């Protein structure tokens, strides 16, 4: 299992090192930056959108966050004499720390009940950064299987810890990869948001899952049924293991979209067994490497790890899974979310899921043949 070491940064934010299982390290370096103590009173604002029923975080302070710094000023690289970064230890495997420019938090609590037009509240929650590697260049897909497994353990650890915070309703690990997606740091990393409300898309999926669950008297789940049907069809299946299946969904929204779901009904990372985590590390790396070999340049993507909401009504029906999407529709073309998608949420896919699945299977087969 992955070893974890917790410390504090100069302003009081939490930092946790996760070491690859066979290489436990002593993390004794101290953050010596002259940072002002971070105060929970500086939490941003939530505003209620009465038209949609959504909460919107107002985080004007994020305008000053670090944006695409040069390599010698990267805040995720290990600290050196000339770069006092967010990670003081010069030797780490995976590091997780509270975001210095959070959209939510650092204070935690509950949103106002029965909101109406004009309702505001504090942007309770937690935002964390996950540095996948001390190396400034590369990507998740370039990690070793052991390192990917360490990241999965880190996601599980943080999911369990953040889920226990007062007022937290949803824990969402994700990665934005590529400048076309809008990353602000090139260093391979992801983020984890702990929301004080169930976000809109998650709420829609949770409602659908609960309805299916109720319609079947609690004996079946929506995602379990979908995985079984995708497996039986096979048209859009990309890979199947003992514990997970990867497929292009029947009604894919994006030109490149892959879902990776467990065969067993589990709510989140923390509930996965060691065997499931082992297989997940291998399958996820295979998927990312396949994406990066479709074209001559790396593929931008959003890796969204959907976990069951913590709401007692919604949680029993929700199943953990990955939704991996990319706006890339050709080697030199991106799909932009314009009128129909951005304004109406009505997606139009320029490719068929079956064609996309066939292409991904072909690329994956070539990669495996080259490795044989």
N, C-alpha and C positions, 0 to 999 in steps of 0.2 A: 504494500500500500504506500501511497505517497505521504511523505513527511511534510508537516506544515509548521512554520515558525512565524509567530506574530510579533510585530514591533510597532512603534509609532514614528511618524514623520515629524519634522520640526514644528509644524503647526498643529499637531495633535491628531492628524488623520491616521487611520489604521493602514498598515502595510502587512501583507502576509506572503511569505515565501513558500512555494511548493516545490520540493525537490523530487527529481526522478527517484523511484523506489530504491535503486541500488547505490545511489550517490548522495546520501544525507550529508548536509553541510552545516557548519556552525555560522550563523548569520549574526555577526556582532557589530557590523559597521553602523555608525550613528549619522543621522542626517544633520549636517552642521549649517544648513542654510539659515540666514537671518529672516525667517518667515514670521509674520504676526500670527498669534494664536487664532485658530479658526473658531468662529462663534456660531452656534446653532441659531442665533437671532438673525443671521444673514440668509436664512432660507428664502427662496423666491416665492412667487405667488401662483396660485391656481385660480382660473376664472371659469365659471360655468357657462357653456354655450347652450342657451335655452332652446335654440333651433334644432339641435341635434342630440342634446342630452350628454354631450362630451365635456370632459374637463380639459382645459388647455393650460399648459405650463408657460408662464411669463418669466423668461430667464434672460433679461437684458444684460446681466453681468457676463454672459458667455461671449459677448462680442469681443472681449479682450483675451480669449483663450489662445493658446499657442496654435499657430497655423503653418504647417509644412516647413518646419525649421530645417536648416542644413544638418547633415549627419553629426557634426561635432557639437551641436546644441540640442540633440534629441533628448527629450525628457524621459524616454523609456530605456535608453541605453544605461549600462552600469555607470555609476559615478566615477569620474576621473578627476585629476587635479585641475583640469581646465573646463570640465562640464559637471557641475553639481546637479545631478538629475533627480527625478522622483524616486529613484531606486539607489540607495546609498551603497549597497553591497556590490563589490566588483565581480562577484561570482555567484550568479543565480541561474535557476532553470526556468521557473515560471513565477511571476510576481503579480499579486492582486493588490490594488490600493484604492482608497476613496478618491474619486475625481476631484481635482482642485477647482474645477469649474463645473459643478454639478447642475443639471437641469432640475433635479429633485434632491431635497435634503440640504444639509445633513440631519436636520431635525426629523423625527418620525412621529406619526400620529394619524388621526382619521380625518377624512374630508367631511365638510358640513353635510348633515342629513337634510333631505327634502329641499335641494337647491332650486332656486328660481332665477329669472333674469337678474343680473347684478350681483349674484352670490360670488364671493371670493373666499379663498382659504389659503393657508400656507402650503407651499409645494412640498409636502411631506414625502419622504422616501429616501432612497439611497442610490447613488450612481457610483459604480466601481469600474476601474480599468484593469484589463487582464493582459499583461505582457507575456506572449507565448514563448519568447526566447530572448536571450541577451543580444543576439545578432541583429544588427540594424536593418539588414536587407534579407530578402526571402519572403516566405509566405507560410501559412499554416500547412498547405499541401506539401511543403518541403521539409516538414518536421519528421523526425524519426517516429516510429510507432510507439516507442517508449515515451517520448515527449508528448505526443498526442494523448496518450493515456493519462499522463500527469495533468494535462489541461482538463481532461474530462473529470478527473478527481477534484480539481480545483473548482470547476463548475458545480459539482455535486456538493462540495463543502460549503461554498458560498450560497447555493440554493437553500440548503438546510438552515444556515445561520440567518440569512436575510428573511426567510419565511417566518422566523420566530420573532422578528421585530414588531413592535406595536403598530397596528394600523396597516401593515403591508398586505395587499390583496393579490399581487401577481409578481413573480420574479421572472425576468426575461434576459437570458444571456444571448448575445448576438455579436456578429462581426460584420463591419462594413469594409469590404476589400476593394481597393482601387480608387484612383483619383476621380474616375468617371462616376463613382458612387457618392463621392463627397468626403472622403477621408481627410482629416486634418493632420495626421501623422503617418509617415511612411512605414515606421517600425511595425512589424507584425504584431497585431494586438486586437482585442475585442473589448466588449463592454458588458456590464450587467446592470440592468435597471430593476429596482424594487419599487413598484408603484403603490400608492395609497388608494388606488382605484383600479378597476378592471378596464384596460384600454379598449377602445371601440372595436377593433378587429377581433381581439380576444373575446370580447363580450358576444359578438355575433356567432363565433365558432362555439363558444360555451353554451349559448342558448340552443343552437342546433343539436349539439351533443346531448344536452339534457332532454330535449324533446324526444330524440331517438331512444334514449335510455328509458324514458317513461313509457313510450309507446311499446317497448319490449319488456315492460315490467321489471326493469333492472337486470335483465339476463343477457343483454348485448350492448355494445358500445358502437357509436357511429364510426370512429376511426378503425376499430377492429373489423367492422363489416366492410369498410372500404378496402382495407389491406387484403382481406380475403377475396374480394371481387377482383381487385387488380391482379392478384396472384393467379386466380382462375383464368382470367383473360390472357395475361401474359403479353399483350400488345405493347404495353407501356412500361413493363418491368425492366429494370436495368440490372439489378443484382439482388440476390436472395441468400441470406445466411441462415444459420440456425436460430438466431435471435432477432434479426432485423431484415426488412425488405426496403429496397430503394426503387422508386418508380417516378415517371412523369405523370402527374395527376390527370385524370380524365378531362377536367375542365381547367387546364393550366391557364393562368392569367398572363404569364410572361413568356417571351421567346425561349428562354432557358429556365426551366423550373423543375426541381427534383424534390420529392418528399422522401424522407428516411424515417421509418416508423418501426417501433418494436412489435414483435409478435405477441408479447405479453402485455396485459393492461397495467401500465405504470404511470403515475402522475408526473414524475419529474426525474432529473438526473440523480437525486439523492436516493431514489428507490431502485435504481439499477443494481443488479448483482455484479460481482467481479467478472464473471464470464460475459455478461452483456456489455460491460464497459470495454473489455478486451476486444470483442468483435466490433463494437462501435468505432473504436480507434482505427481499426484496419479499414472498415468500410467507408468511413468518412474521408480518410486520406485517399482512398481509391477514387471516390467521387470528385474530390477537389483536383486531383491529378488529371482525371479525365477532362474536366472543364478546361484546365489550362493547356490541354493538347488539342482542343478543337480547332483553334486558330494559331497563328505564329506568335501571337503576343498573349500575355496572361488575361484571363477573363475576369472582369469586375463582377462582384456579386454581393448579395446580402445573405448571410447565414442567420436565420431566425429560429432559435430553439424554443418552440412553444411548449410551455408547461401548464399543467392544470391550475386554474385560479384557486386561491385559498378559501374562497367562499364555500361554506358548508353545503350549499345546495348544488353548486356547479361542479365541485371537485370530483365527486364520484364518477361522473360521466366523461371527464376530460382525460385524454391520453397524451402523454409526452411524444413529441415528434419534431423533426427538422423540416423547415420549408426553406429551400435554397433557391434563390431567384437571381437572374441576371437580365439587364435590359439589352444585352448584346444580341442583335438579330442577324448580323453578318459580320465579316471580318472588319469592315470599316463603317458599320452602322450601329447606332443605338436606338432603342425604342424610348421615346420621351413620353411621359405621362402628360398628355395635353387635354383638350376639351372633354372628351367622353370619359377618360379615365380619372383625371384629376378633379374635374368639376362634378361629375355624376357618379363616379365609382363604377362605371360600366366599362369593363375591360374588353378590348378587341385584340386577339392574338393573331399575329401575322404568320404563324406557323401552326401545323397540326401537332398535337402531343405525340401522336404515333410516329410521325417523321422525326421529331426530336429524340424520342426514345431510341429509334433505330440508329440514328447518328451516334448517340452516346454509347450504345452497345458496341458499335463498330470501332469507335475510338478506344474504348476500354479493352476490347479484344486485341487490338494492335499493340497497346501498351503491355498487356500481359504476355503476348507472344514475343515482344522484344526483350522482356525480362527473363524469359525461359532459357 
